[in-house]
Amino acid sequence: MDIILNKLRDIELRYRELEGLLSDPQVVSRQGVYQKYAKEHADLTELVETIRRYEKTRTRLAENRELLAESDEELRALAREEIPALEEEIAALEEKIKILLLPRDPNDDKNVFLEIRAGTGGDEAGLFVGDLFRMYARYAETQGWKVEVVSSSPAGGMGGFKEIIAQIEGRGAYSRLKYESGVHRVQRVPITEAQGRIHTSAVTVAIMPEAEEVELNIDPNDLRIDVYRSTGHGGQSVNTTDSAVRITHLPTGLVVTCQDEKSQLKNKAKALKVLRARLLDAMVQKQNAQQAEARKSQVGSGDRSERIRTYNFPQGRITDHRINLTRYDLDSFINGNIGAVIDALAAHHQAELLNRQG
């Protein structure tokens, strides 16, 4: 730990410098500069508070060790009693500092696009798409995030969706939800199953960070934009104008459609946002595939075809296969209480990074 103490002192100095800059009227008057410093200050706050607590605890430990040389037996006894707890606290704080010093994913603070698609399993898979969407929407609500459906495709008369795409806006959305990408398998007895047999269905989830225009410039000449009349259940027209938009990215063949808004301009803007996020996600996936070290740093392989989690309704069980975690609180989990599993996945990911740096 002593090796990084100088780095910690530099961080503390930078934090104090930022506090001075944020109170400087000249900086406050320059909005872009102020926001940049405010973000850096906010990003360092937890680390600096942990460093300060660590330094105070180290000082208390040194003082208690000095008391062991005192002639007063009562003082020595008090010191001996406190030392183990202080040593334990220092070890925990050192571990936390190491984690806070890990390189941050540049996308962690971004909003995300959530895409859920029915896989194998017919109507049952479509129903589970709806279940998962409600699960993520309820979790987002507990985090104070905003959820907006961008597009959806209903699945037959049983309810549910063939696919649903939503934008989730809020600080840290990507950092919490990025572990959810992959294949989610459900095992349960469908409503239509008279014999009570358990069916297995699959749904794919994709979590993509929202891409800013400055990050990903799309050449308008690479786009084919088609407009058509929006349709609802059974194909009936729900709009008398050509407001639905289909955008095709010609170089990659990616297609995005949006018809949820009555305005063609709004549908086009939403579709472009989704397209930009998909293109950025494809670039990230390609980079990960090209870098062996990057693959090792992911929770699991990162392959979207990999089954990441099983939801077994008869047993009330959730199993996350990437970290061999099994819980028996499925009812609570499917109602949006997914934070504990996300915490476990994040801790596993941090442990992998620490081992690599080790």
C-alpha positions as CSV (number, residue, x, y, z in Angstrom):
1,M,0.0,0.0,0.0
2,D,2.9,2.4,0.7
3,I,3.8,2.3,-3.0
4,I,0.6,4.2,-3.9
5,L,0.6,6.6,-0.9
6,N,2.2,9.3,-3.1
7,K,-0.5,8.9,-5.7
8,L,-3.1,9.2,-3.0
9,R,-1.5,12.5,-1.8
10,D,-1.5,13.8,-5.4
11,I,-5.2,13.0,-5.6
12,E,-5.9,14.8,-2.4
13,L,-4.0,17.9,-3.6
14,R,-5.9,17.8,-6.9
15,Y,-9.2,17.6,-5.0
16,R,-8.3,20.7,-3.0
17,E,-7.2,22.5,-6.1
18,L,-10.6,21.7,-7.7
19,E,-12.4,23.0,-4.6
20,G,-10.6,26.3,-5.1
21,L,-11.3,26.4,-8.9
22,L,-15.1,25.8,-8.3
23,S,-15.3,28.8,-6.0
24,D,-13.4,31.0,-8.5
25,P,-15.8,33.5,-10.0
26,Q,-13.9,33.4,-13.3
27,V,-14.4,29.6,-13.5
28,V,-18.0,29.8,-12.4
29,S,-18.8,32.2,-15.3
30,R,-17.5,29.8,-17.9
31,Q,-20.2,27.1,-17.9
32,G,-18.3,24.5,-20.0
33,V,-15.1,24.8,-17.9
34,Y,-17.1,24.8,-14.6
35,Q,-19.0,21.6,-15.6
36,K,-15.8,19.9,-16.5
37,Y,-14.2,20.7,-13.1
38,A,-17.4,19.9,-11.2
39,K,-17.6,16.4,-12.8
40,E,-13.9,15.7,-12.0
41,H,-14.6,16.9,-8.4
42,A,-17.6,14.6,-8.1
43,D,-15.7,11.6,-9.5
44,L,-13.0,12.1,-6.9
45,T,-15.2,12.7,-3.9
46,E,-15.7,9.1,-2.7
47,L,-12.0,8.3,-3.2
48,V,-10.9,11.3,-1.3
49,E,-13.3,10.7,1.6
50,T,-12.0,7.1,1.8
51,I,-8.4,8.3,1.7
52,R,-9.1,10.7,4.6
53,R,-10.8,8.0,6.6
54,Y,-7.8,5.7,5.9
55,E,-5.3,8.3,7.1
56,K,-7.3,9.0,10.3
57,T,-7.5,5.2,11.0
58,R,-3.8,4.8,10.4
59,T,-3.1,7.6,12.8
60,R,-5.3,6.1,15.5
61,L,-3.6,2.7,15.0
62,A,-0.1,4.3,15.5
63,E,-1.3,6.1,18.6
64,N,-2.7,2.8,20.1
65,R,0.6,1.0,19.4
66,E,2.5,3.8,21.2
67,L,0.2,3.3,24.2
68,L,1.4,-0.3,24.5
69,A,4.6,1.1,25.9
70,E,2.9,3.1,28.6
71,S,3.2,2.0,32.2
72,D,-0.5,2.3,32.9
73,E,-2.0,-1.2,32.5
74,E,-5.5,0.2,31.9
75,L,-4.3,2.3,28.9
76,R,-2.4,-0.7,27.5
77,A,-5.5,-2.9,27.9
78,L,-7.6,-0.4,26.0
79,A,-5.0,-0.1,23.2
80,R,-4.8,-3.9,22.9
81,E,-8.6,-4.1,22.6
82,E,-8.8,-1.4,19.9
83,I,-5.9,-2.5,17.7
84,P,-7.5,-5.6,16.0
85,A,-10.6,-3.6,15.0
86,L,-8.4,-0.8,13.6
87,E,-6.3,-3.2,11.6
88,E,-9.4,-4.8,10.2
89,E,-10.8,-1.4,9.2
90,I,-7.5,-0.4,7.6
91,A,-7.4,-3.6,5.5
92,A,-11.0,-3.0,4.3
93,L,-10.2,0.6,3.4
94,E,-7.1,-0.4,1.5
95,E,-9.2,-2.8,-0.5
96,K,-11.8,-0.1,-1.2
97,I,-9.1,2.4,-2.3
98,K,-7.6,-0.2,-4.7
99,I,-11.1,-0.7,-6.2
100,L,-11.7,3.1,-6.5
101,L,-8.3,3.5,-8.2
102,L,-9.2,1.0,-10.9
103,P,-9.6,2.5,-14.4
104,R,-13.2,3.6,-14.9
105,D,-15.3,2.5,-17.8
106,P,-15.8,5.7,-19.8
107,N,-19.4,4.7,-20.5
108,D,-20.4,4.2,-16.8
109,D,-22.2,7.5,-16.3
110,K,-24.1,7.3,-19.6
111,N,-27.8,6.7,-20.3
112,V,-28.6,3.4,-21.9
113,F,-30.8,1.8,-24.5
114,L,-32.4,-1.4,-23.3
115,E,-33.4,-3.9,-26.0
116,I,-35.2,-7.1,-25.0
117,R,-36.1,-9.6,-27.7
118,A,-38.0,-12.9,-27.6
119,G,-36.0,-15.9,-28.5
120,T,-37.0,-19.6,-28.5
121,G,-40.3,-20.4,-26.8
122,G,-43.0,-18.7,-28.8
123,D,-45.8,-16.9,-26.8
124,E,-44.1,-17.7,-23.5
125,A,-40.9,-16.0,-24.6
126,G,-42.9,-12.9,-25.6
127,L,-44.6,-12.8,-22.2
128,F,-41.2,-13.0,-20.5
129,V,-40.0,-10.0,-22.6
130,G,-42.8,-8.1,-20.9
131,D,-41.8,-9.5,-17.5
132,L,-38.2,-8.5,-17.9
133,F,-39.1,-5.0,-19.1
134,R,-41.3,-4.4,-16.0
135,M,-38.4,-5.8,-13.8
136,Y,-35.9,-3.3,-15.3
137,A,-38.5,-0.4,-15.2
138,R,-39.2,-1.0,-11.5
139,Y,-35.5,-1.2,-10.7
140,A,-34.9,2.1,-12.7
141,E,-37.7,3.7,-10.6
142,T,-35.9,2.8,-7.3
143,Q,-32.7,4.4,-8.8
144,G,-34.6,7.6,-9.8
145,W,-34.0,7.0,-13.5
146,K,-36.4,7.9,-16.3
147,V,-37.7,5.2,-18.6
148,E,-39.1,5.9,-22.0
149,V,-40.2,3.3,-24.5
150,V,-38.7,4.0,-27.9
151,S,-40.4,1.2,-29.9
152,S,-42.2,-2.0,-29.3
153,S,-43.6,-4.9,-31.3
154,P,-46.5,-6.8,-29.6
155,A,-46.5,-10.6,-29.7
156,G,-49.8,-12.1,-30.7
157,G,-52.9,-12.3,-28.6
158,M,-51.3,-13.6,-25.4
159,G,-49.7,-10.2,-24.6
160,G,-46.0,-9.6,-24.2
161,F,-43.7,-8.4,-27.0
162,K,-41.6,-9.7,-29.8
163,E,-39.2,-6.9,-28.9
164,I,-39.2,-3.7,-26.9
165,I,-36.6,-0.9,-26.9
166,A,-36.5,1.7,-24.2
167,Q,-34.2,4.5,-23.2
168,I,-33.2,4.7,-19.5
169,E,-31.8,8.1,-18.4
170,G,-30.0,8.6,-15.1
171,R,-26.6,8.9,-13.5
172,G,-24.8,5.5,-13.5
173,A,-27.4,3.7,-15.6
174,Y,-24.8,1.9,-17.7
175,S,-22.5,1.1,-14.8
176,R,-25.3,-0.8,-13.1
177,L,-27.1,-2.4,-16.0
178,K,-24.2,-3.3,-18.3
179,Y,-23.9,-6.8,-16.7
180,E,-27.5,-7.6,-17.9
181,S,-26.6,-8.2,-21.6
182,G,-27.0,-11.8,-22.7
183,V,-29.4,-14.6,-22.9
184,H,-32.0,-14.9,-20.1
185,R,-33.6,-18.3,-19.8
186,V,-37.0,-18.9,-18.1
187,Q,-38.5,-22.2,-16.9
188,R,-42.2,-22.1,-15.9
189,V,-45.6,-23.6,-16.7
190,P,-47.3,-21.5,-19.4
191,I,-50.9,-20.4,-18.8
192,T,-52.0,-22.5,-21.8
193,E,-50.3,-25.7,-20.6
194,A,-53.1,-28.0,-19.4
195,Q,-50.8,-30.8,-18.4
196,G,-48.7,-28.6,-16.0
197,R,-45.5,-29.2,-17.9
198,I,-42.6,-26.9,-17.5
199,H,-41.5,-25.1,-20.6
200,T,-38.1,-23.5,-21.2
201,S,-37.9,-20.2,-23.2
202,A,-35.2,-17.7,-23.9
203,V,-35.0,-13.9,-24.2
204,T,-32.0,-11.8,-25.2
205,V,-31.2,-8.5,-23.5
206,A,-28.8,-5.9,-24.8
207,I,-27.7,-2.9,-22.8
208,M,-26.1,-0.2,-25.0
209,P,-24.6,3.1,-23.8
210,E,-26.1,6.2,-25.5
211,A,-23.7,7.6,-28.0
212,E,-23.2,11.3,-28.3
213,E,-23.1,12.8,-31.8
214,V,-19.5,14.0,-31.1
215,E,-18.5,10.4,-30.4
216,L,-20.0,8.8,-33.5
217,N,-20.5,10.9,-36.6
218,I,-22.8,9.2,-39.0
219,D,-22.5,10.2,-42.7
220,P,-26.0,11.1,-43.9
221,N,-25.1,9.5,-47.3
222,D,-24.8,6.2,-45.4
223,L,-28.5,6.3,-44.4
224,R,-31.6,5.2,-46.2
225,I,-34.7,6.7,-44.5
226,D,-38.2,5.3,-45.3
227,V,-41.4,6.7,-43.9
228,Y,-44.7,4.8,-43.8
229,R,-48.0,4.8,-41.9
230,S,-47.9,3.5,-38.3
231,T,-49.7,0.3,-37.6
232,G,-51.2,-1.2,-34.5
233,H,-52.4,-4.7,-33.4
234,G,-53.6,-6.8,-36.3
235,G,-52.1,-4.4,-38.9
236,Q,-54.8,-1.6,-38.5
237,S,-53.6,1.9,-39.2
238,V,-53.3,4.0,-36.0
239,N,-52.2,7.1,-37.9
240,T,-53.5,8.8,-41.0
241,T,-50.1,10.3,-41.9
242,D,-46.7,8.7,-42.8
243,S,-45.1,9.3,-39.4
244,A,-43.4,5.9,-38.8
245,V,-39.7,5.9,-39.7
246,R,-37.3,3.1,-40.8
247,I,-33.6,4.0,-41.0
248,T,-31.1,1.6,-42.7
249,H,-27.4,2.1,-42.2
250,L,-26.1,1.0,-45.6
251,P,-22.5,0.1,-44.6
252,T,-23.5,-2.3,-41.8
253,G,-27.1,-3.2,-42.8
254,L,-28.4,-2.2,-39.4
255,V,-32.1,-1.3,-39.5
256,V,-34.0,0.7,-36.9
257,T,-37.7,1.5,-36.9
258,C,-39.7,3.8,-34.7
259,Q,-43.5,4.5,-34.8
260,D,-44.4,5.2,-31.2
261,E,-44.6,9.0,-31.7
262,K,-47.2,10.8,-33.9
263,S,-44.5,13.1,-35.2
264,Q,-42.3,11.9,-38.0
265,L,-39.5,14.2,-36.8
266,K,-39.7,12.7,-33.3
267,N,-39.7,9.2,-34.6
268,K,-36.7,10.0,-36.8
269,A,-34.8,11.5,-33.8
270,K,-35.5,8.5,-31.7
271,A,-34.5,6.0,-34.4
272,L,-31.2,7.9,-35.0
273,K,-30.4,7.7,-31.3
274,V,-31.0,3.9,-31.3
275,L,-28.9,3.5,-34.4
276,R,-26.0,5.5,-33.0
277,A,-26.1,3.4,-29.8
278,R,-26.1,0.2,-31.8
279,L,-23.1,1.3,-33.9
280,L,-21.2,2.4,-30.8
281,D,-22.0,-1.0,-29.2
282,A,-20.8,-2.8,-32.3
283,M,-17.5,-0.9,-32.2
284,V,-17.0,-1.8,-28.5
285,Q,-17.8,-5.5,-29.2
286,K,-15.3,-5.5,-32.0
287,Q,-12.6,-3.9,-29.9
288,N,-13.2,-6.5,-27.1
289,A,-13.0,-9.3,-29.6
290,Q,-9.7,-8.0,-30.9
291,Q,-8.1,-7.7,-27.4
292,A,-7.5,-10.8,-25.4
293,E,-6.9,-8.9,-22.3
294,A,-10.2,-7.0,-22.7
295,R,-12.0,-10.3,-23.1
296,K,-10.6,-11.6,-19.8
297,S,-11.7,-8.4,-18.0
298,Q,-15.4,-9.0,-18.9
299,V,-17.9,-10.8,-16.6
300,G,-18.2,-14.0,-18.6
301,S,-17.1,-13.9,-22.2
302,G,-19.4,-11.0,-23.1
303,D,-20.8,-13.1,-25.9
304,R,-24.5,-12.3,-26.4
305,S,-25.3,-15.9,-27.3
306,E,-24.1,-17.0,-23.8
307,R,-26.9,-18.0,-21.3
308,I,-26.2,-15.7,-18.4
309,R,-29.1,-16.3,-16.1
310,T,-31.9,-18.8,-15.5
311,Y,-35.3,-17.9,-13.9
312,N,-36.9,-21.1,-12.5
313,F,-40.5,-20.2,-11.4
314,P,-41.5,-23.7,-9.9
315,Q,-38.5,-23.5,-7.6
316,G,-38.6,-19.7,-7.1
317,R,-34.9,-19.7,-8.1
318,I,-32.6,-17.4,-10.0
319,T,-29.2,-18.6,-11.0
320,D,-26.5,-16.3,-12.5
321,H,-24.3,-18.7,-14.4
322,R,-21.3,-16.3,-14.7
323,I,-20.6,-16.2,-11.0
324,N,-22.4,-19.4,-9.9
325,L,-24.8,-17.4,-7.8
326,T,-28.2,-19.0,-6.8
327,R,-30.9,-17.2,-4.9
328,Y,-34.4,-18.3,-4.0
329,D,-36.2,-14.9,-4.1
330,L,-37.5,-14.9,-7.6
331,D,-40.8,-13.2,-6.8
332,S,-38.9,-10.2,-5.3
333,F,-36.3,-10.3,-8.0
334,I,-38.8,-10.2,-10.9
335,N,-40.5,-7.2,-9.2
336,G,-37.3,-5.1,-9.6
337,N,-35.2,-6.0,-6.5
338,I,-32.2,-6.9,-8.6
339,G,-29.6,-4.7,-6.9
340,A,-28.0,-7.5,-4.8
341,V,-27.2,-9.5,-7.9
342,I,-25.9,-6.5,-9.7
343,D,-23.6,-5.8,-6.7
344,A,-22.3,-9.4,-6.8
345,L,-21.6,-9.1,-10.5
346,A,-19.8,-5.7,-10.0
347,A,-17.7,-7.1,-7.2
348,H,-16.7,-10.1,-9.3
349,H,-15.7,-7.8,-12.1
350,Q,-13.6,-5.6,-9.8
351,A,-11.9,-8.7,-8.3
352,E,-11.0,-9.8,-11.9
353,L,-9.5,-6.4,-12.6
354,L,-7.5,-6.4,-9.3
355,N,-6.2,-9.9,-10.1
356,R,-5.0,-8.7,-13.5
357,Q,-3.2,-5.7,-11.8
358,G,-2.0,-8.0,-9.0
